[in-house]
Amino acid sequence: MLTEALALLTVGLVSGWGEVFPRWVPFLGGRRVPPLAAVIPATLGGLVLVALWDPMPLAWFGLLGFHEVGFTNGWWKLLAHVCISPVMVWGPIVLALTYAYYERRRPA
């Protein structure tokens, strides 16, 4: 549930509802979202995702002291790598979307 909520918040970086608070939000409804109120948490979240998932290739190749768990055979290992690989780009994508959001929202 937490990852789904965070993924939906990421969508706010590229959609209109990320620029204006929804009307149903008490006290803030209809007002513009301050850019730094979105940029700072999104940047921190992207950096956390990079720190969590991007060391995985180091473990796959046994570099810098990282090691992965043992697998019963090569097919399970391949399946794990195929399933885990997409999540490794989540952090860099969030950081790229945050930068684009910042560029779009900063004063000209």
MOPAC internal coordinates of N, CA, C and O (Angstrom, degrees):
PM7 1SCF
backbone

  N    0.0000 0     0.00 0     0.00 0    0    0    0
  C    1.4412 1     0.00 0     0.00 0    1    0    0
  C    1.5360 1   110.29 1     0.00 0    2    1    0
  O    1.2310 1   120.87 1   139.85 1    3    2    1
  N    1.3222 1   115.94 1   -40.15 1    3    2    1
  C    1.4626 1   119.36 1  -179.02 1    5    3    2
  C    1.5211 1   110.91 1   -64.89 1    6    5    3
  O    1.2310 1   120.30 1   135.24 1    7    6    5
  N    1.3377 1   117.04 1   -44.76 1    7    6    5
  C    1.4675 1   118.42 1  -179.39 1    9    7    6
  C    1.5201 1   111.22 1   -66.28 1   10    9    7
  O    1.2310 1   119.77 1   144.88 1   11   10    9
  N    1.3188 1   118.04 1   -35.12 1   11   10    9
  C    1.4657 1   120.40 1   176.59 1   13   11   10
  C    1.5219 1   110.80 1   -64.93 1   14   13   11
  O    1.2310 1   120.39 1   137.34 1   15   14   13
  N    1.3153 1   116.86 1   -42.66 1   15   14   13
  C    1.4738 1   120.62 1   178.60 1   17   15   14
  C    1.5257 1   110.49 1   -62.96 1   18   17   15
  O    1.2310 1   120.36 1   137.45 1   19   18   17
  N    1.3166 1   116.91 1   -42.55 1   19   18   17
  C    1.4660 1   119.87 1   178.88 1   21   19   18
  C    1.5204 1   111.42 1   -67.24 1   22   21   19
  O    1.2310 1   120.36 1   142.45 1   23   22   21
  N    1.3250 1   116.91 1   -37.55 1   23   22   21
  C    1.4641 1   119.81 1   177.24 1   25   23   22
  C    1.5297 1   110.42 1   -64.34 1   26   25   23
  O    1.2310 1   120.23 1   140.32 1   27   26   25
  N    1.3282 1   117.18 1   -39.68 1   27   26   25
  C    1.4634 1   119.66 1   177.94 1   29   27   26
  C    1.5249 1   111.39 1   -66.64 1   30   29   27
  O    1.2310 1   120.06 1   144.75 1   31   30   29
  N    1.3194 1   117.49 1   -35.25 1   31   30   29
  C    1.4624 1   119.59 1   175.72 1   33   31   30
  C    1.5260 1   110.93 1   -65.41 1   34   33   31
  O    1.2310 1   120.24 1   147.18 1   35   34   33
  N    1.3188 1   117.14 1   -32.82 1   35   34   33
  C    1.4602 1   120.97 1   176.77 1   37   35   34
  C    1.5232 1   110.45 1   -62.80 1   38   37   35
  O    1.2310 1   120.35 1   144.20 1   39   38   37
  N    1.3258 1   116.93 1   -35.80 1   39   38   37
  C    1.4706 1   121.02 1   177.83 1   41   39   38
  C    1.5221 1   110.05 1   -61.32 1   42   41   39
  O    1.2310 1   120.07 1   150.60 1   43   42   41
  N    1.3219 1   117.47 1   -29.40 1   43   42   41
  C    1.4601 1   121.23 1   178.04 1   45   43   42
  C    1.5150 1   113.21 1   -62.41 1   46   45   43
  O    1.2310 1   120.13 1   158.42 1   47   46   45
  N    1.3372 1   117.35 1   -21.58 1   47   46   45
  C    1.4654 1   120.24 1   178.22 1   49   47   46
  C    1.5204 1   112.44 1   -71.47 1   50   49   47
  O    1.2310 1   120.08 1   160.49 1   51   50   49
  N    1.3247 1   117.46 1   -19.51 1   51   50   49
  C    1.4623 1   120.15 1  -177.31 1   53   51   50
  C    1.5187 1   113.24 1  -118.65 1   54   53   51
  O    1.2310 1   119.90 1  -179.55 1   55   54   53
  N    1.3315 1   117.80 1     0.45 1   55   54   53
  C    1.4639 1   119.70 1  -178.14 1   57   55   54
  C    1.5251 1   110.64 1  -117.51 1   58   57   55
  O    1.2310 1   121.26 1   -13.42 1   59   58   57
  N    1.3046 1   115.19 1   166.58 1   59   58   57
  C    1.4577 1   120.89 1  -178.33 1   61   59   58
  C    1.5081 1   114.02 1   -63.60 1   62   61   59
  O    1.2310 1   119.96 1   147.89 1   63   62   61
  N    1.3320 1   117.68 1   -32.11 1   63   62   61
  C    1.4549 1   118.43 1  -178.50 1   65   63   62
  C    1.5231 1   112.14 1   -71.37 1   66   65   63
  O    1.2310 1   119.70 1   172.59 1   67   66   65
  N    1.3272 1   118.18 1    -7.41 1   67   66   65
  C    1.4533 1   120.95 1   174.20 1   69   67   66
  C    1.5204 1   112.57 1   -85.16 1   70   69   67
  O    1.2310 1   120.87 1   174.89 1   71   70   69
  N    1.3267 1   115.94 1    -5.11 1   71   70   69
  C    1.4602 1   120.30 1  -179.32 1   73   71   70
  C    1.5242 1   112.93 1  -107.21 1   74   73   71
  O    1.2310 1   120.20 1   156.84 1   75   74   73
  N    1.3198 1   117.22 1   -23.16 1   75   74   73
  C    1.4663 1   122.52 1  -179.89 1   77   75   74
  C    1.5230 1   107.87 1  -133.70 1   78   77   75
  O    1.2310 1   120.63 1   -48.34 1   79   78   77
  N    1.3433 1   116.39 1   131.66 1   79   78   77
  C    1.4594 1   119.70 1   177.56 1   81   79   78
  C    1.5227 1   109.43 1   -63.40 1   82   81   79
  O    1.2310 1   119.53 1   -40.15 1   83   82   81
  N    1.3364 1   118.50 1   139.85 1   83   82   81
  C    1.4625 1   120.67 1   176.37 1   85   83   82
  C    1.5357 1   110.71 1   -60.39 1   86   85   83
  O    1.2310 1   120.47 1   -28.29 1   87   86   85
  N    1.3017 1   116.70 1   151.71 1   87   86   85
  C    1.4665 1   121.89 1  -177.37 1   89   87   86
  C    1.5298 1   112.78 1   -61.33 1   90   89   87
  O    1.2310 1   120.17 1   152.80 1   91   90   89
  N    1.3270 1   117.28 1   -27.20 1   91   90   89
  C    1.4556 1   119.85 1  -176.34 1   93   91   90
  C    1.5354 1   113.21 1   -78.86 1   94   93   91
  O    1.2310 1   119.46 1   172.27 1   95   94   93
  N    1.3245 1   118.63 1    -7.73 1   95   94   93
  C    1.4651 1   120.99 1   179.24 1   97   95   94
  C    1.5301 1   108.56 1   -77.43 1   98   97   95
  O    1.2310 1   120.01 1   -59.07 1   99   98   97
  N    1.3255 1   117.58 1   120.93 1   99   98   97
  C    1.4652 1   120.13 1  -178.20 1  101   99   98
  C    1.5287 1   112.34 1   -60.26 1  102  101   99
  O    1.2310 1   120.87 1   -41.44 1  103  102  101
  N    1.3117 1   115.95 1   138.56 1  103  102  101
  C    1.4731 1   125.87 1   175.70 1  105  103  102
  C    1.5284 1   114.14 1    68.95 1  106  105  103
  O    1.2310 1   119.10 1   157.37 1  107  106  105
  N    1.3167 1   119.33 1   -22.63 1  107  106  105
  C    1.4676 1   121.58 1  -176.71 1  109  107  106
  C    1.5271 1   113.25 1  -114.00 1  110  109  107
  O    1.2310 1   119.92 1   167.66 1  111  110  109
  N    1.3268 1   117.75 1   -12.34 1  111  110  109
  C    1.4549 1   122.10 1  -174.99 1  113  111  110
  C    1.5117 1   113.66 1   -52.23 1  114  113  111
  O    1.2310 1   120.44 1   -53.12 1  115  114  113
  N    1.3186 1   116.77 1   126.88 1  115  114  113
  C    1.4584 1   122.31 1   178.23 1  117  115  114
  C    1.5225 1   114.04 1    89.70 1  118  117  115
  O    1.2310 1   119.50 1   166.60 1  119  118  117
  N    1.3061 1   118.55 1   -13.40 1  119  118  117
  C    1.4715 1   121.10 1   179.74 1  121  119  118
  C    1.5315 1   110.05 1   -84.81 1  122  121  119
  O    1.2310 1   121.54 1   -23.62 1  123  122  121
  N    1.3200 1   114.65 1   156.38 1  123  122  121
  C    1.4619 1   119.70 1   177.59 1  125  123  122
  C    1.5240 1   110.35 1   -72.26 1  126  125  123
  O    1.2310 1   120.83 1   -37.16 1  127  126  125
  N    1.3158 1   116.02 1   142.84 1  127  126  125
  C    1.4641 1   121.53 1   175.92 1  129  127  126
  C    1.5219 1   107.67 1   -76.51 1  130  129  127
  O    1.2310 1   119.40 1   -55.09 1  131  130  129
  N    1.3337 1   118.74 1   124.91 1  131  130  129
  C    1.4675 1   119.24 1   175.71 1  133  131  130
  C    1.5327 1   109.17 1   -61.35 1  134  133  131
  O    1.2310 1   119.91 1   -49.70 1  135  134  133
  N    1.3316 1   117.78 1   130.30 1  135  134  133
  C    1.4699 1   119.48 1  -175.12 1  137  135  134
  C    1.5222 1   114.15 1   -53.36 1  138  137  135
  O    1.2310 1   119.93 1   138.42 1  139  138  137
  N    1.3201 1   117.73 1   -41.58 1  139  138  137
  C    1.4657 1   118.84 1  -178.49 1  141  139  138
  C    1.5248 1   112.64 1   -69.19 1  142  141  139
  O    1.2310 1   119.94 1   157.39 1  143  142  141
  N    1.3323 1   117.71 1   -22.61 1  143  142  141
  C    1.4631 1   120.89 1   176.63 1  145  143  142
  C    1.5310 1   110.89 1   -67.42 1  146  145  143
  O    1.2310 1   120.14 1   158.40 1  147  146  145
  N    1.3096 1   117.34 1   -21.60 1  147  146  145
  C    1.4610 1   121.35 1   175.66 1  149  147  146
  C    1.5254 1   111.47 1  -100.84 1  150  149  147
  O    1.2310 1   120.28 1   142.73 1  151  150  149
  N    1.3279 1   117.07 1   -37.27 1  151  150  149
  C    1.4674 1   121.04 1  -174.01 1  153  151  150
  C    1.5263 1   111.72 1   -69.26 1  154  153  151
  O    1.2310 1   119.86 1   136.41 1  155  154  153
  N    1.3162 1   117.88 1   -43.59 1  155  154  153
  C    1.4713 1   119.78 1  -176.32 1  157  155  154
  C    1.5303 1   111.75 1   -65.44 1  158  157  155
  O    1.2310 1   118.61 1   128.51 1  159  158  157
  N    1.3408 1   120.25 1   -51.49 1  159  158  157
  C    1.4714 1   118.50 1   178.37 1  161  159  158
  C    1.5331 1   112.73 1   -64.45 1  162  161  159
  O    1.2310 1   120.05 1   144.03 1  163  162  161
  N    1.3367 1   117.52 1   -35.97 1  163  162  161
  C    1.4594 1   119.55 1   179.93 1  165  163  162
  C    1.5309 1   111.17 1   -66.82 1  166  165  163
  O    1.2310 1   120.29 1   140.89 1  167  166  165
  N    1.3265 1   117.05 1   -39.11 1  167  166  165
  C    1.4597 1   120.30 1   177.71 1  169  167  166
  C    1.5275 1   110.62 1   -65.05 1  170  169  167
  O    1.2310 1   120.56 1   133.96 1  171  170  169
  N    1.3187 1   116.53 1   -46.04 1  171  170  169
  C    1.4670 1   119.76 1   178.40 1  173  171  170
  C    1.5273 1   111.02 1   -62.12 1  174  173  171
  O    1.2310 1   120.42 1   138.06 1  175  174  173
  N    1.3185 1   116.81 1   -41.94 1  175  174  173
  C    1.4630 1   120.48 1   178.05 1  177  175  174
  C    1.5215 1   112.31 1   -63.60 1  178  177  175
  O    1.2310 1   120.33 1   137.54 1  179  178  177
  N    1.3242 1   116.97 1   -42.46 1  179  178  177
  C    1.4627 1   120.09 1   177.60 1  181  179  178
  C    1.5193 1   111.90 1   -62.96 1  182  181  179
  O    1.2310 1   120.29 1   139.84 1  183  182  181
  N    1.3234 1   117.05 1   -40.16 1  183  182  181
  C    1.4660 1   120.30 1   178.34 1  185  183  182
  C    1.5234 1   111.73 1   -66.89 1  186  185  183
  O    1.2310 1   120.36 1   142.29 1  187  186  185
  N    1.3321 1   116.91 1   -37.71 1  187  186  185
  C    1.4670 1   119.88 1   176.67 1  189  187  186
  C    1.5235 1   110.38 1   -64.48 1  190  189  187
  O    1.2310 1   120.29 1   137.96 1  191  190  189
  N    1.3292 1   117.04 1   -42.04 1  191  190  189
  C    1.4644 1   119.86 1   178.44 1  193  191  190
  C    1.5297 1   111.85 1   -63.78 1  194  193  191
  O    1.2310 1   120.46 1   140.92 1  195  194  193
  N    1.3178 1   116.72 1   -39.08 1  195  194  193
  C    1.4690 1   119.69 1   176.71 1  197  195  194
  C    1.5236 1   109.56 1   -63.13 1  198  197  195
  O    1.2310 1   120.16 1   135.70 1  199  198  197
  N    1.3179 1   117.30 1   -44.30 1  199  198  197
  C    1.4656 1   120.71 1  -179.23 1  201  199  198
  C    1.5290 1   111.83 1   -64.93 1  202  201  199
  O    1.2310 1   120.36 1   146.01 1  203  202  201
  N    1.3369 1   116.91 1   -33.99 1  203  202  201
  C    1.4636 1   120.12 1  -178.75 1  205  203  202
  C    1.5241 1   113.06 1   -75.30 1  206  205  203
  O    1.2310 1   120.42 1   133.98 1  207  206  205
  N    1.3218 1   116.80 1   -46.02 1  207  206  205
  C    1.4546 1   119.85 1  -168.30 1  209  207  206
  C    1.5247 1   115.53 1  -104.39 1  210  209  207
  O    1.2310 1   119.35 1   153.17 1  211  210  209
  N    1.3054 1   118.84 1   -26.83 1  211  210  209
  C    1.4623 1   118.65 1  -173.32 1  213  211  210
  C    1.5224 1   115.31 1   -75.73 1  214  213  211
  O    1.2310 1   118.32 1   166.16 1  215  214  213
  N    1.3406 1   120.81 1   -13.84 1  215  214  213
  C    1.4718 1   118.46 1   170.64 1  217  215  214
  C    1.5409 1   113.84 1   -74.78 1  218  217  215
  O    1.2310 1   119.56 1   173.83 1  219  218  217
  N    1.3179 1   118.45 1    -6.17 1  219  218  217
  C    1.4666 1   120.59 1  -177.63 1  221  219  218
  C    1.5315 1   113.34 1   -55.44 1  222  221  219
  O    1.2310 1   118.67 1   133.97 1  223  222  221
  N    1.3422 1   120.15 1   -46.03 1  223  222  221
  C    1.4691 1   118.01 1   178.46 1  225  223  222
  C    1.5290 1   112.83 1   -60.71 1  226  225  223
  O    1.2310 1   120.33 1   150.32 1  227  226  225
  N    1.3292 1   116.97 1   -29.68 1  227  226  225
  C    1.4673 1   119.43 1   176.30 1  229  227  226
  C    1.5254 1   110.06 1   -63.77 1  230  229  227
  O    1.2310 1   120.43 1   141.05 1  231  230  229
  N    1.3224 1   116.78 1   -38.95 1  231  230  229
  C    1.4620 1   120.66 1   177.56 1  233  231  230
  C    1.5217 1   110.80 1   -69.32 1  234  233  231
  O    1.2310 1   120.19 1   141.65 1  235  234  233
  N    1.3339 1   117.24 1   -38.35 1  235  234  233
  C    1.4599 1   120.22 1  -179.33 1  237  235  234
  C    1.5238 1   111.73 1   -59.58 1  238  237  235
  O    1.2310 1   121.07 1   143.37 1  239  238  237
  N    1.3336 1   115.55 1   -36.63 1  239  238  237
  C    1.4615 1   119.47 1  -177.60 1  241  239  238
  C    1.5238 1   112.31 1  -102.65 1  242  241  239
  O    1.2310 1   119.92 1  -175.78 1  243  242  241
  N    1.3337 1   117.75 1     4.22 1  243  242  241
  C    1.4549 1   121.95 1   177.44 1  245  243  242
  C    1.5179 1   113.79 1    66.72 1  246  245  243
  O    1.2310 1   120.15 1  -145.47 1  247  246  245
  N    1.3204 1   117.32 1    34.53 1  247  246  245
  C    1.4587 1   121.33 1  -177.85 1  249  247  246
  C    1.5229 1   111.70 1   -94.70 1  250  249  247
  O    1.2310 1   121.03 1   -29.66 1  251  250  249
  N    1.3162 1   115.64 1   150.34 1  251  250  249
  C    1.4707 1   123.95 1   175.07 1  253  251  250
  C    1.5266 1   113.60 1    53.40 1  254  253  251
  O    1.2310 1   120.20 1  -148.21 1  255  254  253
  N    1.3056 1   117.22 1    31.79 1  255  254  253
  C    1.4619 1   121.26 1   176.84 1  257  255  254
  C    1.5120 1   115.33 1    81.62 1  258  257  255
  O    1.2310 1   119.28 1  -177.63 1  259  258  257
  N    1.3251 1   118.97 1     2.37 1  259  258  257
  C    1.4617 1   121.95 1   176.90 1  261  259  258
  C    1.5250 1   108.82 1   -82.82 1  262  261  259
  O    1.2310 1   120.52 1   -40.68 1  263  262  261
  N    1.3278 1   116.60 1   139.32 1  263  262  261
  C    1.4599 1   121.27 1   177.92 1  265  263  262
  C    1.5154 1   108.64 1  -138.13 1  266  265  263
  O    1.2310 1   120.83 1   -34.99 1  267  266  265
  N    1.3266 1   116.02 1   145.01 1  267  266  265
  C    1.4558 1   118.90 1   177.07 1  269  267  266
  C    1.5253 1   109.70 1   -99.37 1  270  269  267
  O    1.2310 1   120.78 1   -12.69 1  271  270  269
  N    1.3057 1   116.12 1   167.31 1  271  270  269
  C    1.4612 1   120.83 1   179.69 1  273  271  270
  C    1.5204 1   109.31 1   -69.16 1  274  273  271
  O    1.2310 1   120.85 1   -20.26 1  275  274  273
  N    1.3098 1   115.97 1   159.74 1  275  274  273
  C    1.4579 1   119.97 1   178.40 1  277  275  274
  C    1.5245 1   111.31 1   -78.95 1  278  277  275
  O    1.2310 1   120.93 1   -31.16 1  279  278  277
  N    1.3112 1   115.83 1   148.84 1  279  278  277
  C    1.4629 1   122.08 1   178.14 1  281  279  278
  C    1.5226 1   108.50 1  -118.74 1  282  281  279
  O    1.2310 1   120.63 1   -27.79 1  283  282  281
  N    1.3302 1   116.41 1   152.21 1  283  282  281
  C    1.4646 1   119.32 1  -177.97 1  285  283  282
  C    1.5183 1   112.28 1   -70.93 1  286  285  283
  O    1.2310 1   120.75 1   151.39 1  287  286  285
  N    1.3466 1   116.18 1   -28.61 1  287  286  285
  C    1.4739 1   118.77 1   174.83 1  289  287  286
  C    1.5255 1   109.19 1  -157.15 1  290  289  287
  O    1.2310 1   121.17 1    -5.38 1  291  290  289
  N    1.2994 1   115.37 1   174.62 1  291  290  289
  C    1.4598 1   121.43 1  -176.56 1  293  291  290
  C    1.5179 1   114.03 1   -65.85 1  294  293  291
  O    1.2310 1   119.97 1   151.72 1  295  294  293
  N    1.3404 1   117.66 1   -28.28 1  295  294  293
  C    1.4703 1   120.04 1  -179.36 1  297  295  294
  C    1.5181 1   111.14 1   -68.31 1  298  297  295
  O    1.2310 1   120.07 1   139.56 1  299  298  297
  N    1.3349 1   117.47 1   -40.44 1  299  298  297
  C    1.4586 1   120.08 1   176.92 1  301  299  298
  C    1.5205 1   110.76 1   -65.11 1  302  301  299
  O    1.2310 1   121.10 1   141.82 1  303  302  301
  N    1.3193 1   115.51 1   -38.18 1  303  302  301
  C    1.4654 1   119.77 1   178.30 1  305  303  302
  C    1.5293 1   110.16 1   -64.40 1  306  305  303
  O    1.2310 1   120.51 1   135.89 1  307  306  305
  N    1.3382 1   116.63 1   -44.11 1  307  306  305
  C    1.4657 1   120.66 1   177.79 1  309  307  306
  C    1.5253 1   110.98 1   -61.68 1  310  309  307
  O    1.2310 1   120.26 1   136.09 1  311  310  309
  N    1.3220 1   117.10 1   -43.91 1  311  310  309
  C    1.4632 1   120.83 1   179.11 1  313  311  310
  C    1.5256 1   110.84 1   -61.22 1  314  313  311
  O    1.2310 1   120.29 1   137.01 1  315  314  313
  N    1.3201 1   117.05 1   -42.99 1  315  314  313
  C    1.4703 1   120.54 1   178.57 1  317  315  314
  C    1.5206 1   110.62 1   -62.08 1  318  317  315
  O    1.2310 1   120.05 1   137.06 1  319  318  317
  N    1.3154 1   117.51 1   -42.94 1  319  318  317
  C    1.4631 1   120.42 1  -179.22 1  321  319  318
  C    1.5279 1   111.41 1   -66.21 1  322  321  319
  O    1.2310 1   120.41 1   139.80 1  323  322  321
  N    1.3164 1   116.82 1   -40.20 1  323  322  321
  C    1.4700 1   120.32 1   179.06 1  325  323  322
  C    1.5293 1   110.67 1   -65.89 1  326  325  323
  O    1.2310 1   120.23 1   140.70 1  327  326  325
  N    1.3286 1   117.16 1   -39.30 1  327  326  325
  C    1.4669 1   120.62 1  -178.94 1  329  327  326
  C    1.5212 1   112.80 1   -74.32 1  330  329  327
  O    1.2310 1   119.91 1   148.26 1  331  330  329
  N    1.3266 1   117.77 1   -31.74 1  331  330  329
  C    1.4569 1   121.61 1  -176.83 1  333  331  330
  C    1.5241 1   111.82 1   -85.64 1  334  333  331
  O    1.2310 1   120.02 1   152.15 1  335  334  333
  N    1.3186 1   117.57 1   -27.85 1  335  334  333
  C    1.4682 1   120.91 1  -174.29 1  337  335  334
  C    1.5307 1   114.28 1   -54.53 1  338  337  335
  O    1.2310 1   118.68 1   135.05 1  339  338  337
  N    1.3342 1   120.11 1   -44.95 1  339  338  337
  C    1.4681 1   118.15 1  -178.70 1  341  339  338
  C    1.5232 1   114.47 1   -61.48 1  342  341  339
  O    1.2310 1   119.53 1   147.83 1  343  342  341
  N    1.3244 1   118.51 1   -32.17 1  343  342  341
  C    1.4592 1   120.05 1  -177.68 1  345  343  342
  C    1.5329 1   110.88 1   -70.40 1  346  345  343
  O    1.2310 1   120.07 1   161.26 1  347  346  345
  N    1.3110 1   117.47 1   -18.74 1  347  346  345
  C    1.4636 1   119.88 1   179.86 1  349  347  346
  C    1.5286 1   112.05 1   -70.49 1  350  349  347
  O    1.2310 1   119.66 1   159.71 1  351  350  349
  N    1.3147 1   118.25 1   -20.29 1  351  350  349
  C    1.4682 1   119.95 1   178.84 1  353  351  350
  C    1.5318 1   112.19 1   -93.63 1  354  353  351
  O    1.2310 1   120.07 1   175.79 1  355  354  353
  N    1.3456 1   117.47 1    -4.21 1  355  354  353
  C    1.4582 1   120.41 1  -178.97 1  357  355  354
  C    1.5252 1   111.12 1   -61.35 1  358  357  355
  O    1.2310 1   119.32 1   132.20 1  359  358  357
  N    1.3149 1   118.91 1   -47.80 1  359  358  357
  C    1.4650 1   121.75 1   179.98 1  361  359  358
  C    1.5159 1   113.30 1   -60.33 1  362  361  359
  O    1.2310 1   119.62 1   128.07 1  363  362  361
  N    1.3550 1   118.33 1   -51.93 1  363  362  361
  C    1.4618 1   118.63 1   177.55 1  365  363  362
  C    1.5278 1   113.37 1   -60.76 1  366  365  363
  O    1.2310 1   120.04 1   145.17 1  367  366  365
  N    1.3303 1   117.53 1   -34.83 1  367  366  365
  C    1.4667 1   119.95 1   178.13 1  369  367  366
  C    1.5279 1   110.21 1   -66.66 1  370  369  367
  O    1.2310 1   120.01 1   137.27 1  371  370  369
  N    1.3308 1   117.59 1   -42.73 1  371  370  369
  C    1.4701 1   120.66 1   177.89 1  373  371  370
  C    1.5240 1   110.08 1   -61.16 1  374  373  371
  O    1.2310 1   120.21 1   137.89 1  375  374  373
  N    1.3210 1   117.21 1   -42.11 1  375  374  373
  C    1.4671 1   120.09 1   178.71 1  377  375  374
  C    1.5252 1   111.40 1   -64.57 1  378  377  375
  O    1.2310 1   120.07 1   139.84 1  379  378  377
  N    1.3298 1   117.47 1   -40.16 1  379  378  377
  C    1.4680 1   120.48 1   177.75 1  381  379  378
  C    1.5254 1   111.07 1   -65.85 1  382  381  379
  O    1.2310 1   120.10 1   137.54 1  383  382  381
  N    1.3352 1   117.41 1   -42.46 1  383  382  381
  C    1.4677 1   120.76 1   177.78 1  385  383  382
  C    1.5243 1   111.43 1   -64.83 1  386  385  383
  O    1.2310 1   120.54 1   143.87 1  387  386  385
  N    1.3184 1   116.57 1   -36.13 1  387  386  385
  C    1.4609 1   120.75 1   178.37 1  389  387  386
  C    1.5198 1   110.51 1   -65.25 1  390  389  387
  O    1.2310 1   120.71 1   137.60 1  391  390  389
  N    1.3094 1   116.25 1   -42.40 1  391  390  389
  C    1.4640 1   120.02 1   178.23 1  393  391  390
  C    1.5348 1   110.51 1   -63.75 1  394  393  391
  O    1.2310 1   120.32 1   136.63 1  395  394  393
  N    1.3302 1   117.00 1   -43.37 1  395  394  393
  C    1.4623 1   120.54 1   178.57 1  397  395  394
  C    1.5264 1   110.86 1   -63.42 1  398  397  395
  O    1.2310 1   120.20 1   139.50 1  399  398  397
  N    1.3388 1   117.23 1   -40.50 1  399  398  397
  C    1.4605 1   121.98 1   177.49 1  401  399  398
  C    1.5242 1   109.97 1   -61.81 1  402  401  399
  O    1.2310 1   120.58 1   135.17 1  403  402  401
  N    1.3201 1   116.50 1   -44.83 1  403  402  401
  C    1.4547 1   121.43 1   179.61 1  405  403  402
  C    1.5259 1   110.49 1   -62.25 1  406  405  403
  O    1.2310 1   119.69 1   134.21 1  407  406  405
  N    1.3166 1   118.20 1   -45.79 1  407  406  405
  C    1.4559 1   122.05 1   179.20 1  409  407  406
  C    1.5283 1   111.84 1   -62.21 1  410  409  407
  O    1.2310 1   120.71 1   141.30 1  411  410  409
  N    1.3167 1   116.25 1   -38.70 1  411  410  409
  C    1.4697 1   120.68 1  -179.25 1  413  411  410
  C    1.5214 1   111.82 1   -71.73 1  414  413  411
  O    1.2310 1   119.90 1   145.40 1  415  414  413
  N    1.3365 1   117.79 1   -34.60 1  415  414  413
  C    1.4543 1   121.73 1  -173.56 1  417  415  414
  C    1.5291 1   115.03 1   -96.55 1  418  417  415
  O    1.2310 1   119.81 1   167.02 1  419  418  417
  N    1.3184 1   117.97 1   -12.98 1  419  418  417
  C    1.4745 1   117.92 1  -176.16 1  421  419  418
  C    1.5168 1   109.83 1   -70.71 1  422  421  419
  O    1.2310 1   120.80 1   -28.91 1  423  422  421
  N    1.3216 1   116.07 1   151.09 1  423  422  421
  C    1.4716 1   119.83 1   179.63 1  425  423  422
  C    1.5243 1   110.44 1   -63.37 1  426  425  423
  O    1.2310 1   121.30 1   -40.15 1  427  426  425
  N    1.3139 1   115.12 1   139.85 1  427  426  425
  C    1.4757 1   119.86 1  -177.89 1  429  427  426
  C    1.4936 1   113.77 1   -77.76 1  430  429  427
  O    1.2310 1   120.10 1   180.00 1  431  430  429

